[in-house]
Amino acid sequence: MREPVTARDLVDGLRQLGLDRSSSVVVHSSLSSFGYVDGGAEAVCAALTEVCGTVLMPAGSWMLTGLPAPPGLVRPDNAFWNAENWPEFEEKVSQATSFRADLPIDSWLGTIPETFRQTCAPLRTEHPLFSYQAAGPAAERILAAQRPDWPLGPLEALEALDGDVLLLGVTHTSNTTIHLAEQHLGRSRFYRYAKAANGLWTEFPNIPGESHHFDSLEPVLRPITKEVRIGQARVRRIPKQAVLSATRDLVEADPAALLCTDDPTCRCAAALQQRLAALSN
């Protein structure tokens, strides 16, 4: 039986990556990847805030607030489904939850972001689908960069601080910074819909798409990746600027880079068409 991961193991591992109080990181995580952690997700959150200066995490509540597209509203290359009629759409609106800052974070993002929300008293943005949360000295400045029409703004603000991507036991398929690089090149910019307030639905642009081929970027980033093992978890620190630059180089060389090309029903196909349209303009 493996030894449990302790709070000291977490802190020491993060410091071995060179992280300190001057560090600003966006964290993507899997608690189960560590094995048994003494103190669970709360211990991971405590280690992150002890070692790092500013910690940014996803905080989306899509499962509660998200809606289909209204009937008849079809955006080009949007890869999304419409309600069949207005009564169906209105029923979906009535069933959805209006966004508020204390909504739980989608479970598919993992246990750590929701525990961070509950225990670290972070600030949180108000995007109904794609909110972010952050704690630390630069938290307010980073989160202020998000707008309803530009949900990945906090990642740009983190780049300006020479921030890093921190992958705790997950692959680059969780790395939303790759989406930011795509969107800078006119790709993976989708319209989606959410309940913003009682009886009010809103369309939100620039929601990112699929990421299931993003780990193809790993060999390119390996030379500048710092890595340690904490328990059973592979923990990696990658400079955000390097992720953006590597993604940009790949997509500029090949519009279909990091996308699946064998499934015309996937959002990857629509993302490719968006990139090709951007190149033709």
C-alpha positions in Angstrom: 0.0 0.0 0.0 1.4 3.4 -0.9 2.1 6.0 1.7 -0.5 8.8 1.9 0.4 12.2 0.4 0.9 14.7 3.3 0.6 18.4 3.4 4.4 18.6 3.6 4.7 16.4 0.4 2.4 18.9 -1.4 4.3 22.0 -0.3 7.7 20.4 -1.0 6.7 19.2 -4.4 5.4 22.6 -5.5 8.6 24.3 -4.2 10.7 21.8 -6.2 9.0 23.2 -9.3 10.5 26.6 -8.4 7.2 28.1 -7.3 7.2 30.8 -4.6 5.2 33.8 -3.4 6.1 35.7 -6.5 4.4 33.0 -8.7 1.0 33.4 -10.4 -0.5 30.1 -11.7 -3.6 28.8 -13.4 -4.3 25.4 -11.9 -5.9 22.4 -13.6 -6.2 19.4 -11.4 -7.3 15.9 -10.5 -7.4 15.0 -6.8 -7.6 11.2 -7.5 -4.3 11.4 -9.5 -2.4 11.8 -6.2 -3.6 8.6 -4.6 -4.7 9.1 -1.0 -4.2 12.6 0.2 -4.2 13.3 3.9 -6.6 16.2 4.2 -8.1 15.7 0.7 -8.7 18.5 -1.7 -8.5 21.1 1.2 -4.9 20.1 1.8 -4.1 20.6 -1.9 -5.7 24.1 -1.9 -3.9 25.0 1.3 -0.5 24.0 -0.3 -1.2 26.0 -3.4 -2.0 29.2 -1.5 0.9 28.7 0.9 3.5 28.3 -1.8 2.2 30.5 -4.6 1.3 34.2 -4.7 -1.8 34.2 -6.9 -3.8 31.1 -7.8 -6.3 31.1 -10.6 -8.8 28.2 -11.2 -11.8 27.5 -13.4 -15.2 28.0 -11.7 -17.7 27.3 -14.4 -21.3 26.3 -13.6 -22.4 25.3 -17.0 -24.4 22.3 -15.8 -26.7 24.5 -13.9 -27.0 27.6 -16.1 -26.5 26.3 -19.6 -29.2 26.3 -22.3 -29.7 25.1 -25.8 -29.7 27.7 -28.6 -33.1 29.2 -29.2 -35.1 27.8 -32.1 -34.0 29.2 -35.4 -30.9 30.9 -34.1 -28.0 29.3 -36.0 -24.5 30.8 -36.0 -22.1 29.7 -38.8 -19.7 26.9 -37.8 -21.1 26.9 -34.2 -21.6 23.1 -33.7 -24.4 23.4 -31.2 -28.0 22.2 -30.9 -31.2 24.2 -30.9 -34.4 23.7 -29.0 -37.0 22.4 -31.4 -39.6 25.1 -30.5 -40.1 28.0 -28.1 -42.1 26.1 -25.5 -39.2 23.6 -25.2 -36.7 26.5 -24.9 -38.8 28.3 -22.3 -39.0 25.1 -20.3 -35.2 24.8 -20.4 -34.9 28.4 -19.2 -37.3 27.7 -16.3 -35.3 24.6 -15.3 -31.9 26.3 -15.4 -30.4 28.2 -12.5 -29.6 31.9 -12.7 -25.9 32.5 -12.1 -24.8 33.7 -8.7 -21.4 33.7 -7.1 -22.1 30.9 -4.6 -23.2 28.4 -7.2 -21.2 25.1 -7.0 -18.6 24.5 -9.7 -19.2 21.9 -12.3 -18.1 18.4 -11.1 -16.4 17.6 -14.3 -13.8 20.2 -13.4 -12.8 18.1 -10.4 -13.0 18.3 -6.7 -10.2 20.8 -6.1 -11.9 23.9 -7.7 -15.1 23.4 -5.7 -13.1 23.0 -2.5 -11.0 26.1 -3.4 -14.3 28.0 -3.7 -15.5 26.8 -0.3 -12.3 27.1 1.7 -10.1 29.8 0.3 -12.7 32.6 -0.1 -11.5 33.5 -3.6 -12.9 36.2 -5.8 -15.1 34.9 -8.7 -16.1 36.3 -12.0 -19.8 36.5 -13.0 -19.7 34.8 -16.4 -22.7 32.3 -16.2 -20.9 29.6 -18.2 -17.2 30.2 -17.9 -16.4 31.9 -14.6 -13.0 31.9 -13.0 -11.9 32.2 -9.4 -8.7 33.5 -7.9 -7.0 34.2 -4.6 -3.9 36.2 -3.9 -2.5 39.7 -4.4 -3.2 39.8 -8.2 -6.6 38.1 -8.0 -8.7 41.2 -8.5 -6.6 42.4 -11.4 -6.6 39.0 -13.2 -10.3 38.5 -12.9 -11.2 42.0 -14.0 -9.9 41.0 -17.4 -12.9 38.8 -18.1 -15.8 40.3 -20.1 -19.0 38.6 -21.1 -17.7 38.6 -24.7 -14.2 37.5 -23.8 -14.3 34.7 -21.1 -10.6 33.8 -21.4 -9.5 37.3 -20.4 -8.1 36.1 -17.0 -5.6 33.9 -18.9 -4.3 36.9 -20.9 -3.9 38.9 -17.6 -2.0 36.0 -16.1 0.3 36.0 -19.1 1.1 39.6 -18.5 2.3 38.6 -15.0 4.6 35.9 -16.5 2.3 33.3 -15.1 2.5 29.6 -15.4 0.2 26.7 -16.2 0.2 24.2 -13.4 -1.1 20.7 -14.3 -1.8 18.6 -11.2 -2.2 15.1 -12.4 -4.0 16.0 -15.6 -2.9 16.3 -19.3 -2.9 19.2 -21.7 -6.5 18.3 -22.6 -7.3 20.4 -19.5 -5.1 23.2 -20.5 -7.3 26.2 -21.4 -4.4 28.4 -22.3 -4.2 26.4 -25.5 -7.8 27.6 -26.2 -6.7 31.2 -25.7 -4.0 30.8 -28.4 -6.6 29.2 -30.7 -8.9 32.1 -30.2 -6.2 34.7 -30.9 -6.0 33.0 -34.4 -9.8 33.0 -34.9 -10.4 29.4 -34.1 -12.6 27.6 -31.5 -14.8 30.7 -30.9 -18.3 29.4 -30.3 -21.6 31.0 -29.2 -23.3 29.4 -26.2 -26.4 30.3 -24.1 -27.1 30.6 -20.4 -29.7 31.8 -17.9 -28.2 35.1 -16.6 -31.1 36.1 -14.4 -34.7 35.1 -13.7 -36.5 34.9 -17.0 -33.4 36.2 -18.9 -31.3 34.2 -21.3 -28.2 35.5 -22.9 -25.9 34.6 -25.8 -22.2 34.5 -25.0 -19.5 34.5 -27.7 -16.0 33.1 -27.7 -16.7 29.9 -25.7 -13.8 27.5 -26.5 -14.3 24.1 -28.1 -12.8 20.6 -27.9 -9.5 19.7 -26.4 -9.2 15.9 -26.8 -6.1 16.2 -29.0 -4.3 18.9 -27.1 -1.8 16.4 -25.6 -0.2 16.4 -29.0 1.5 19.6 -27.8 3.3 17.8 -25.0 6.5 16.8 -26.9 6.9 20.4 -28.0 6.6 21.8 -24.5 8.6 19.1 -22.8 12.0 20.9 -23.0 10.7 23.9 -21.0 8.4 21.9 -18.6 9.4 21.4 -15.0 8.0 18.2 -13.5 7.9 16.4 -10.2 6.0 13.5 -8.8 3.7 14.1 -5.7 2.3 10.8 -4.6 1.2 9.2 -7.8 0.5 12.5 -9.6 2.6 13.9 -12.4 2.7 17.6 -11.6 4.0 20.0 -14.3 4.7 23.7 -14.5 4.8 25.3 -18.0 5.2 29.0 -18.7 2.0 30.4 -20.1 3.9 32.3 -22.8 5.5 29.1 -24.0 2.1 27.4 -24.3 0.7 30.3 -26.3 3.8 30.5 -28.6 3.9 26.7 -29.3 0.2 26.6 -30.1 0.4 29.6 -32.3 3.3 28.1 -34.3 1.5 24.8 -34.8 -1.8 26.4 -35.9 -0.1 28.9 -38.2 1.7 26.0 -39.9 -1.4 23.8 -40.0 -5.0 25.1 -39.5 -6.0 21.6 -38.3 -3.2 21.2 -35.7 -4.5 19.8 -32.4 -7.9 19.0 -33.9 -9.5 15.7 -34.8 -10.0 15.5 -38.6 -11.9 12.2 -38.9 -15.2 13.2 -37.2 -17.3 15.8 -39.1 -19.8 16.0 -36.2 -17.2 17.1 -33.7 -16.7 20.7 -32.8 -13.1 20.3 -34.1 -14.5 20.4 -37.6 -16.3 23.7 -37.0 -13.2 25.1 -35.3 -11.2 24.3 -38.4 -13.7 26.0 -40.6 -13.5 29.1 -38.4 -9.7 29.2 -38.8 -10.0 28.8 -42.6 -12.5 31.6 -42.7 -10.2 33.8 -40.7 -7.3 33.1 -43.1 -9.5 34.0 -46.1 -10.5 37.4 -44.7 
